[in-house]
């Protein structure tokens, strides 16, 4: 169990918080819920967590009875699986996600997005069954300010693969579709805070290349499971001062 000073309250919510509060704990459980079981996959999906801290949190979760560490004796591979106790957290986490989607303004919700973590999520959101039955290469260019350390990413989908490969180095393959955007704009689309059409119209999302991929993007780029709640505040960046002045006249 994590070493932290207890609240001293005989309150179920407080006791739950004491167990789930340590940084990254809920994110790790959520990633296991999303299907990751291997250490490196969890680390890439969770994002800005060190290997040492992830290892520590996994051991703590195992000690709490929330995950099980399973070793393949033949290969030595290790999988981390949720226990029944962790699975029973799903309704609470789902309710927390709905509250966040419907009660946190879009600008606040999207402000902390990390491009590398976002692209790892995008990789899982690609519905390969909706892509052409051939190798498909999509390049993403992020024009954030300040510019991210890695501002270009390539998704390479091969026929028969369950997921596309995510590359941070040019794979030297012919590109089918170019996408130019920002972390916030793409994050808004994935989380139901905006749409591809709205972001294109606003000049924050550009598509060029294969016409079929462009027309079908809403089929092969799936949204978050939490993007369909009613009452989600939409992404409406503050208009330029000149435009505001015109609105007041």
N, C-alpha and C positions, 0 to 999 in steps of 0.2 A: 504494500500500500504506500502511495506517495507520502513523504514526510512533510506535513504542513500542519499548521496550527488549526485545530478544529474551531468551528463557530461557537460551539458550546450550546447549541440549540437542539432540542428534541423535536425537530421539524423534518419531515420526509424530504422536502425540497432542498433544505440546507444539507442534509446528509448526502443526497444525490450529488449536489454540487461539489461537496468535498472530494468525492471520488472521481468526478468528471472534469473538475476545474483545471488540473495541470495542463499547461499549454500543449496543444496538438492532440490531446487525448480524444476529443470528439471527432476531430478531422480524421484520425487514424481509424476509428470505429466506422465512420462514414465511408471511408475508402474500402474497408473490408466489405461493407454493405454493397458497394458498387462492383465488387467482384475481384478486386486485387487480393492475392494471397502471398505473393513473394515480396521479400524485403525491398528489392530495387524498384519494383513496380509501385509499391506503397510510397516509397521515398519520392519518386518522380511525380506521382499524382498529388501528394500532399504539398510538395513544393519546397519552401525555404526552411527545411529542417535538416539538421546535420545527421549523419549516419549514427554518431554516438548517442544523440538524444533520441532518435527513433528507436534504437536498440533498447535504451533505458525505458522508454514508454511501453514498448512491446512486453518487456519483462514485467512492468508494473501491471499491465492489463492482464497478463497471464496469472499473476499473483492474485488479482481481484476476481479471477474466474470468468473474465469477459472474453478471453480468447484462448485457443488451444494451439500449442506449437507442435506440428506434426512433421517428423523427419522420415524421409524415404531412405530406408536402410540400404537400398541398392545403389542409389545415386548420391545420397547425402543431401539432396535438395530439401529445403525447409519451407513449409507452408504454414501460414497463420490463419486460423479459421475461427469464426465467431462461435461462441457457445450459445446455448439457449438463453442464458441470462442476457447476453448482448443483443440477441435477436428481439427480445422483449422490449428493447429500447426504441425499436423502429417507430412505433406510434408517437412517442414523445419527440423524437428527432423530426419526424414528418410535420408535426404540429409546430415545432420551432421554426422549420423552414417556411411553412405557410405564413407564420406571423412575420418573419423577416421579409418575405417577398411582398407582403401587403402593407407593411407599416414602416419600412425603411425607404426613404426617398432614393430614387435611382442614382443620383449623383453621389450620394454617400455610399450606397451599396456597391457601386462600380469603382470607386476611387482607389481601392487597394489592390486592384487586379495585377497579377504578375504574368507577363507574357509567356514565359516558358511553361508555367503551370497551366495557363489557359490553353496553350497549344496541345499539351498532353491530354486535356479534356476534349478538345476538338477532335483529336485522333479517335476517341471513343464515340464521338457523335456522328462519324461518317457512316452512313448506311451503304455499305459496299454493294448491296443488291440493286441499288439505284444508279450505280456507276456503269459506264460502258463495259462490255465484256472483253476488256483488254487492259493493258497497263495504263493507268491514269496518274498523271503527275500534276499536282496543284501547288503553286508557290504563293506563300503569304509574305507580304511586305508590310511591316509595321512602322508607321511614321509618327510614333509617340514623341513627345518632348518632355523630358530629355530622351534621346534615342536609346532604346534598350541595348544591352550588351550584344544580344543576338536579335537582329531586327528582321532576319529572313529565315523562313522555315519552308520545308518541302514535305508534302505528303505524297507518298508513292504507294498506290494500290495495285497489287498484282492479282490477276485472275485466280480465284480459289482461296485467297487470303481472307481471314476473318476480320482483320483490321489493317489499315494502311500503316506503312512504316513512316515514322516521323524523323526527318533529317534536319540538322542544323548546318550541314555543309552541302554545297551544291552536288547533287548526285550525277551531274553531267548527263541528264536525260532530257528529252524534248518535253517542254512544259505545255500542258493542255489548257490550263486556266491560271491566270494571274489574278490574285486578290490583293488589293492595297487598302489598308484600313488602319485603325488604331486599336489598342487593347480594349479601351472602354467601349468603342463602337461594336466590336465583335462580341464582347462580353454582354452588351445590352441585347444583341440579337439572340444569343444563346439562352439568356435568362428571361426572355419574354418582356424585356423593358423597351424593346424597339423591334423593328422588322427590317429585313433586307431592303425592301422597297423604300422605307422611310430613311434609312441610312444612306442609300444611294442618292435619293433626292436631296438630302442635306449635304452631299458632297463629302461624306465621311467613310464611304465604302464604295470601292471601284472594282468592277469585274471586266476582264478582257480575255479573249481567247475563244475556246470552243463554245459555240452558240448553244448547243444542247446542254452542256454543263451549266451554263449561265441561266438558262430558262428553268432548269430543274433543281436549282440550288436548295429550294425549300423542301425538296423531297430527300436529297442525299445528305444535307446538313441538318441533323435532328436537333431539336431544342432540349433544354433541361426538362427533367420530369416535373420540375416545379414551375415551368413557364406558363402553365395554363390556369393558374388560380385566378379567380375573379378579383378585381380591384387592385391589380399590381400597378404601382405608380410608374408611368412611362418616362423614358429618358428624354428630357427636353433641356438641352444645354442652354445656358443663358445667352440671349441674343446679343449681338454687338452693340456697343453704346450708340452708334449712329442709328441703328434700327430701332433701338428703344426710344430715341428722341423722336423719330418719325411716328412711332406708335402713340406718343403723348400728344402730338399735334392734331 
